[in-house]
Amino acid sequence: MDERTLTADDVRSWLASVEHDLRHIEERLGPLLAEQRRLEERELLLEGLLRSFDQANATGPAQPRTEWVGGSVAEYVSEKASEILRDEGQPLHINDLHAQFLARGFRIPGAGKSANLIVHLRNAEQIVSPQRGVYGLVEQVGPVTRKPRRSKMRKGRAARTRGGSR
């Protein structure tokens, strides 16, 4: 019987063989793992879409939303904001009001940001801002006196050159 002694070179050879096999498996698994991630993401999107159908069926047929076809955008925003504020029973920060617009499916003019709401709420008679960024109904917070805006005087060409060097 020929007994061979195990050497470090034998172990290195085995290790190199195992590392080669692992690299080969990784090369074959890489595309499969990428495909698995892609399909998992698609699965999440489809589950979310299905939930939206289930929620719509649970609440009955979708009710058409009032659009601003007949009235102005400002009237629409003011009306919907008043509805939200009445339901909440208290003034809301503009970000919360914006979130409620989105949650209820109301259209938001322009880019759909909270600033687009502010533009229209500033001139609404029934909605006031008791503090910066917060909006409420007059009946909730009472009338709020606004400081008159300072007019920004623009210096025209004549104003710049008057009394100055020409």
Sequence and secondary structure as in RCSB ss.txt:
>XXXX:A:sequence
MDERTLTADDVRSWLASVEHDLRHIEERLGPLLAEQRRLEERELLLEGLLRSFDQANATGPAQPRTEWVGGSVAE
YVSEKASEILRDEGQPLHINDLHAQFLARGFRIPGAGKSANLIVHLRNAEQIVSPQRGVYGLVEQVGPVTRKPRR
SKMRKGRAARTRGGSR
>XXXX:A:secstr
       HHHHHHHHHHHHHHHHHHHHHHHHHHHHHHHHHHHHHHHHHHHHHHHHHHHT S      SSSS HHH
HHHHHHHHHHHHHTS EEHHHHHHHHHHTT   STTSSHHHHHHHHTT SSEEEEETTEEEEHHHH         
      HHHHHTTS  
